[in-house]
Amino acid sequence: MVTGSSLFSGFRALGLYSNHLPHVLRYHARHREFYVTTAVGNRFHTYNVKKLGIIAVSNALPGDISCLAADRMLVFAAVGRDVYAFARNKEIVHHYSHAHASDVHLLLVLGDTLVSADHDGLLVVWDVPTQEEYLRLTFDPATFDLSALAHPSTYLNKVLLGSSQGALQLWNLKTNKLLYTFQGWSSGVTALQQSPAVDVMGVGLSSGRILLHDIRADKTLMSFSQDWGPVTTLSFRTDGPPIMAAGGPGGHMAFWDLESRRLVTQLRHAHRSAVAGATFLPSQQLLLTNGADNALKVWVFEQEGGVARLLRSRQGHSAPPTTIRHHGNAGRDILSAGQDGTLQSFSSVHERFNKSLGHGSANKKMTKKKGLKFEEILLPPITCFSSESAREGDWDGVVALHRGEAAARTWNYQRCTMGKHRLAPPADRLDNARLSNVHTTAVDITSCGNFVLIGWSSGHLDVYNLQSGIHRGHYGNPTAHVGAVRGVCVDGLNQRVFSVGADCLLRAWRFKTRSHDDPAHPPKLDSAPSMLRLHRDSGMLALALDDLTLVVIDTETGRVVRKFLGHSGKINDLTFSPDGRWLISASMDCTIRTWDLPSGCMVDCFLCETAAVSVSLSPIGDFLSSAHVDSLGIYLWSVSNKSIYSLVSLRPLPADYQPVTVSLPDEEGHGESCVTLGDEDEDQMASACWDSQEQLERHLVTMTSLPESRWRNLFNLDVVKRRNQPQQPPQRPAAAPYFLPTVSGLQPSFQTPEAPVNQVLSYYYHSWNIVTASYVAPLALLKSLGPSAVDLELRGLSPDLGSSPQPSSASQLLVAFLQMLEAMLEERRDFDLAQAYLALLLKLYLRPLSADPLAVATLQRLLGRLETIWAELRVSFDQSLCLLTYTKTALL
């Protein structure tokens, strides 16, 4: 049996664009458009350069991709010792294997041949269509370790090999002959690129030198040097200016003028990590770059002096995200803070709505001064943040806490920049030597967006005005807790504030007066809470304790209403469902569990490949977002598709329930949300699947499962037909049809239509078995018909229309129809459908039925059953209405 999570299914991943492998650029002649391919884990993504919109995501490979190459039709990806060829950016059409003994790290496409090289020095030439091995070359890694491949322009069947020892070799692959050996420059070759000039190759070295070498004359024409370390990529501009671009491991780019042989400009911090690839688009002033920082960027050279401007980009976190939260009430935007120190917003609708709020700086004015290093002015990574969209158009709506910082910073979501306020502790507290090393630990913004509460490691809890950034007071005398404040939240009406600390206490405060508001019998916590989450609508407060226990407290009574056990690792995050029914928790035991608060049981649990560090359920309850350890993306799990549009079993899971592993979704939702279970697991989960019965109990009244359009308007069908009658009469066609039915013979003549039959037998009559009084077939027939067909069938039962061969049979049919309705009421099935059929029958045949004694007796019995059933239903309705009225009006 196949099963998985009962509530969540993998939907897609956000924020994954590139890794440390260089991209591949392709041109589609029919579309007249450039496409770029980047590797992400065990898949590659294809984007159009025009808008950087994702075109396709390849099928999954057995492992992570180690290198990429492409020609006009196919994309080649190496995984381990094998190479795969993809058609249409998605499907595997060729598989090249059983040749390499170690991992492949270099690929090069030359027409219909593919060149692959591994770490052991084996170079294999493949025939692409036939997948046959064409040639093998073996090199000793101690003397010639392959590090780069390139095909010199106009050199037929030739390939230039670079080594980590610095030497170059030119080979003819067709004749298997070494043509020439270049001695090198005593430094490893890291990049080879064909220049616009024939015979001239660009060579990048691990020492930072860049050489333009004439391979025909074996002569170095130009030499440049960069101070950023090894050259990771080279590219030449072909739209006019003789510019060469070079990238380094620090994320910087250098642009050299080949005519004046000088440095034109620098592009500092183009990427946050090494520049993996850089390519000038042919005959265009655009530069395409990608890096290991999970970014894909397009730069345009339209300014004087050769300065590049960022035209468009797709970028995510360069380090794993630590905290994610939904921003706003629409549930479309997800704010994410990562270990790279950036704050970004990802849209679940489309990538064009993504925003990057940037990396915070310690002092904006200092960033404009010269002589400061880029790393010195950056703030540490964000550990916690809170956002509110109520007043984000007037002032800053996001407050973030940075690791080890004594002050919180505001951010503006609409302007996508750091805010103007630095929320620091009061001056008298900073003068205290004992409190000089405190840092922020907890934050929450009120629902109105006017105030923010900040907790400190010293136990202080302060409130600030977000518009002015002024300190408005503190809670406690002198501190709110003995030890660090581990969590703080405010209710939806700004009446009460709840805080937890390392002193194992849950404290309640009046928001305005800042006085204690603890209940008479405060809840006793067995361990120190690590976090708290408040569902503002229901007033339920969830706490995660250090002993791996979840506690739910009713803020009105101050009592513990639920206590959940089951996690075996540190609880990383909590989130409520919008209606407050579910509490979802993520733990270091790699599980995501869903707890049902009304029943007090765990109703869903699934195991992820890596532990989730943060989870957030959207305000409209359609998607669950999760961020995981060592993963740069944000993963969406669909909630609505399983819990709303299909039958879901929410039976309590046993205490010894073993969750199944669910793979994380990718950018197109290819994640596996189910796994195959064995026979034992089938027996355990068999009770979770069942077929709904047509009638639960005989004493219950069951309504029909047919849509209302089948029976609701049966009584007024003639009125509906008159209302929908066309206003204009049908018009005669202007000419007769071209083909008319004819009768064959010596003289052709038109065929005349057959005369209508006087007696029309009803389909209902044919399906009726009066002798055995079986109502199954005729009732099934009526259920399958539409309103007009049902009306026609019932009108066909009239004795005057000759619906049966004998008039007595027609009268007997009317009585039998009443007996069928009586049987339906006796079984208490299809109650509303029987009412509709009875109303239409009485409307059509009231006088004939009143003249038949047998029909009158049947109608009297039918009336008695209707009155009995309706009396029972009226009692149930009155009890329910009384209970609802009392619930709405009583003062509890």
Number of C-alpha atoms within 10 A of each C-alpha: 14 12 14 21 22 21 21 22 25 25 23 21 24 23 23 23 28 27 21 20 19 24 27 20 23 21 17 11 9 6 7 8 12 16 19 19 27 25 26 19 15 17 20 25 22 24 20 18 22 11 13 19 15 18 13 17 21 21 16 17 16 10 12 17 22 21 24 24 22 21 17 11 13 22 24 22 26 26 19 20 19 19 22 19 22 19 14 12 20 19 16 18 12 17 16 21 15 9 14 21 14 15 16 25 20 20 24 22 20 18 11 11 18 23 22 25 26 21 17 18 20 21 22 19 21 20 17 21 10 10 15 13 17 15 15 16 12 12 13 11 15 10 12 19 23 29 22 24 23 20 20 21 16 9 12 12 16 22 20 20 22 27 21 21 20 22 21 25 17 20 18 16 19 12 10 13 11 12 10 15 15 15 12 17 15 13 18 24 31 24 23 25 20 19 22 15 9 14 18 23 24 23 25 28 25 19 19 22 19 23 20 21 19 17 19 10 9 14 12 14 11 13 13 15 16 17 10 16 16 25 28 25 26 26 25 25 22 17 14 9 13 17 21 21 20 26 31 25 20 18 22 19 26 19 23 20 16 17 9 9 13 11 16 16 16 17 15 13 14 21 27 19 20 23 29 24 24 26 22 24 21 14 10 13 17 22 23 21 24 31 30 23 24 24 24 25 20 24 19 18 16 12 9 7 9 17 15 20 15 13 13 16 18 23 23 30 27 26 19 21 31 24 24 27 23 25 23 17 13 10 19 20 21 22 24 29 26 22 18 18 23 22 30 25 24 24 18 18 11 11 16 13 12 21 22 19 21 14 19 24 19 14 12 13 8 12 16 9 8 7 8 11 9 11 9 10 16 16 19 20 23 27 20 21 25 22 27 22 17 16 15 19 12 11 20 29 27 25 27 26 25 21 16 17 18 21 18 23 25 25 25 20 26 15 13 15 17 22 18 16 18 16 23 21 22 13 8 7 14 15 10 10 8 10 14 13 13 20 22 29 26 28 26 23 25 20 19 13 21 19 21 26 25 28 28 26 23 21 25 24 27 24 23 20 17 23 16 13 19 16 17 12 15 20 24 16 9 10 17 26 27 15 17 24 29 24 24 26 25 25 19 16 12 14 12 20 22 22 23 28 26 20 17 19 20 23 20 24 20 17 19 11 11 17 16 16 14 16 14 8 9 15 16 11 15 12 16 19 27 22 22 24 21 24 20 16 12 16 15 21 21 24 23 24 20 18 17 19 19 23 19 21 19 15 19 10 13 18 15 18 15 18 15 16 13 13 20 14 16 19 27 20 24 25 24 24 19 18 12 18 15 19 22 21 24 25 21 19 17 23 25 25 22 23 23 19 19 11 12 14 20 24 21 23 24 21 20 18 13 18 22 27 23 25 27 24 24 25 19 14 16 20 24 23 24 27 26 25 17 13 17 24 26 27 26 28 24 20 21 16 15 16 16 11 9 9 12 13 16 15 15 14 14 10 10 7 12 12 16 19 20 20 17 24 21 23 22 15 18 17 20 16 23 19 15 12 14 10 10 9 14 15 11 10 14 10 10 13 10 9 5 7 7 12 15 10 11 11 11 14 21 18 15 16 11 13 8 11 10 18 22 16 16 20 20 11 16 13 12 12 11 9 10 9 10 9 7 6 7 7 6 7 7 6 6 8 7 5 6 9 10 11 11 10 7 6 6 9 12 10 11 9 7 6 6 7 7 8 11 13 17 17 14 19 18 11 16 20 15 13 6 7 11 14 19 12 14 19 17 11 14 19 17 13 13 14 19 14 12 21 20 12 19 19 17 21 26 19 21 10 15 18 23 22 12 10 15 10 17 21 18 15 22 20 19 20 21 20 19 19 22 21 15 17 21 17 17 20 19 19 19 18 20 21 16 16 22 16 13 21 20 14 11 16 16 11 10 14 19 14 10 12 10 12 20 14 13 16 19 11 13 19 12 10 16 16 11 10 17 12 12 12 13 11 10 12 12 11 11 12 11 11 11 12 11 11 11 9 8 8 6 5
